[in-house]
């Protein structure tokens, strides 16, 4: 694998993670709990898109858009049914509840669609192959959607009332609450945006690989890691975290740690030393633990909270 | 499977999960530590004991003690990066740690001796059952049940004594925020680490009992799912109440195992049934958290 190829893979991964970590971070910012059902919501969107795309024969782009909107509304409904009853409960109580909700969602999907891997019906597209890298049109789409998501988030944060309210709430939660900002209306919109974005992210992952009921759980740690890495509650941090993690996951397997240990021949460490591919899922876990050890507030985290 | 055999099996599972539930209850119920990676201790205990007994040919009791020591040490080590952090970080860090443990055993087949089709994703079989030769195939489960119940009783007595001691009062004060114990000059970080180590020790005990009962372990048995089942036990049974933790284990295990027979009566596929079972577990957690915060058996409030 060439160096350029690793960079492209990293950017694709970062784009997917961004879509998911942005939603996780804004829900945390407004509702002050870590939503362990976040990635499971995304999988609901993935399977709705599968239903529209394969069962009803809709092309993938309208199917993805409709599925993400429906999932966004579904999250509002579940918020009303579950989380609204616990607005005054402590973060840990709501977090455990979201874990239960996540288990219920994941297994409902497995009961309806079965445990086998599935695929969207999309026409095969020839990858663009050059001397240094190969990239599929889908991967270009993933990067474009990821960049568009970041840009629209930035615009939303700085040019809409909702964004203003969200920034106020993260700057000073008490003052924002006293000014009546964290109202139910804001919460509803935050859920919709967070889960619709997550659903798009999930669908892109499903397009690039395959669809499994378990995929939400497979990405929960990378998504949380990206979010915490950048500073939980901070949308820009979530973007940065996703980028760092995307690169770490891919470069972790590419770098010859033997050469680093060798320090240009000083130590005489001549063996090649790569992280075995079987440990790829462990990379994000280990980064997460390192981040918690060294800088628990994240790269862009504020000092105030601990 | 005869009814008696099934009931003995069920009772053994209740005992093993009862130990897990008691140890998670110490961490979550009493101390407020959201440990979403409890299965890591279970897994480590199972593999440590298998390594000691199967590969190093040590007696069962050494395997059992080794399992407890390694799992306890692991609990202590993973709480180093998290001991000063808020509960959200605990949850994800422990979840991640448990997955690292599972991925480790998935990749390193030498841990259980290696050999073709052994270790790694193949799992490892032929784990010796303690004192197996003294009993017939029919009477052995009864003996093992006795072993499990003795361990459960010991766990209950020790954790109960701990939670009623001054140590227990400190960890309960940690649950409602760091300010009070800190004002009293307690080292909150050290207490959290001790709780993780003690909880881990008993989690390891459960893992050892599991491995030697089934005689076969593989990384697939230690999915995060197991952690969530134990969480359901603690929440449904009643957090911060040791009797509640055991009641929770009994209730959830009866539900979990009795629904297996449903497929004999209604036409439903095994996979669908397994999924629906977990849907119920998830919904139970949600409902208990909203409507029944105290669980089946309420925490005893003591006024000093």
Contacts between the chains, C-beta under 8 A, distances in Angstrom:
chain1	res1	chain2	res2	distance
A	28	B	88	7.7
A	33	B	88	7.3
A	34	B	88	3.9
A	34	B	91	6.4
A	34	B	92	6.8
A	36	B	36	7.7
A	36	B	91	7.2
A	82	B	286	6.0
A	82	B	290	6.9
A	85	B	290	5.3
A	86	B	289	7.5
A	86	B	290	6.7
A	91	B	86	7.6
A	91	B	87	6.4
A	91	B	88	6.3
A	92	B	32	6.5
A	92	B	34	5.5
A	92	B	87	4.3
A	92	B	88	7.9
A	93	B	289	6.2
A	93	B	293	7.6
A	95	B	34	6.5
A	95	B	87	7.0
A	95	B	88	6.3
A	95	B	91	6.1
A	96	B	34	6.7
A	96	B	231	7.1
A	96	B	235	7.0
A	96	B	285	6.9
A	96	B	289	6.0
A	97	B	285	7.0
A	97	B	286	5.5
A	97	B	289	4.2
A	97	B	290	7.0
A	99	B	36	7.0
A	99	B	91	7.9
A	99	B	228	6.8
A	99	B	231	7.1
A	99	B	285	6.9
A	100	B	228	8.0
A	100	B	232	7.7
A	100	B	281	7.9
A	100	B	282	4.7
A	100	B	283	7.1
A	100	B	284	7.3
A	100	B	285	2.8
A	100	B	286	4.3
A	100	B	289	6.6
A	101	B	282	6.5
A	101	B	286	5.5
A	102	B	282	7.1
A	103	B	228	5.5
A	103	B	278	5.8
A	103	B	279	7.7
A	103	B	281	6.2
A	103	B	282	3.3
A	103	B	285	7.0
A	104	B	278	7.8
A	104	B	279	5.0
A	104	B	282	3.1
A	104	B	283	5.0
A	104	B	286	6.8
A	105	B	282	7.5
A	106	B	278	7.6
A	106	B	282	7.9
A	107	B	275	4.3
A	107	B	276	7.1
A	107	B	277	7.9
A	107	B	278	3.9
A	107	B	279	4.5
A	107	B	282	6.6
A	108	B	275	7.4
A	108	B	279	5.4
A	110	B	271	7.2
A	110	B	275	4.0
A	110	B	278	8.0
A	111	B	272	5.1
A	111	B	275	3.8
A	111	B	276	5.3
A	111	B	279	6.5
A	114	B	271	6.5
A	114	B	272	7.9
A	115	B	271	5.4
A	115	B	275	7.8
A	213	B	275	7.9
A	217	B	224	6.9
A	220	B	95	7.5
A	221	B	92	7.0
A	221	B	95	6.7
A	221	B	96	5.1
A	221	B	99	6.5
A	224	B	92	4.6
A	225	B	92	7.8
A	225	B	96	7.5
A	228	B	89	7.1
A	228	B	92	7.1
A	232	B	88	7.2
A	276	B	107	6.4
A	278	B	103	7.1
A	278	B	106	6.7
A	278	B	107	4.2
A	279	B	103	6.3
A	279	B	107	6.3
A	281	B	99	7.0
A	281	B	103	6.0
A	282	B	99	7.3
A	282	B	100	5.1
A	282	B	103	4.8
A	282	B	104	7.8
A	284	B	96	7.7
A	285	B	96	3.8
A	285	B	97	7.2
A	285	B	99	5.7
A	285	B	100	4.9
A	286	B	100	6.8
A	288	B	92	6.8
A	288	B	93	6.6
A	288	B	96	5.1
A	289	B	78	7.9
A	289	B	81	5.5
A	289	B	93	6.1
A	289	B	96	6.4
A	289	B	97	6.9
A	290	B	81	7.9
A	292	B	81	4.5
A	292	B	82	5.9
A	292	B	85	6.4
A	292	B	89	5.9
A	292	B	93	5.6
A	293	B	80	7.4
A	293	B	81	3.9
A	296	B	84	7.6
A	296	B	85	5.5
A	296	B	89	6.5
A	305	B	86	8.0
A	306	B	84	7.5
A	306	B	85	7.7
A	306	B	86	7.2
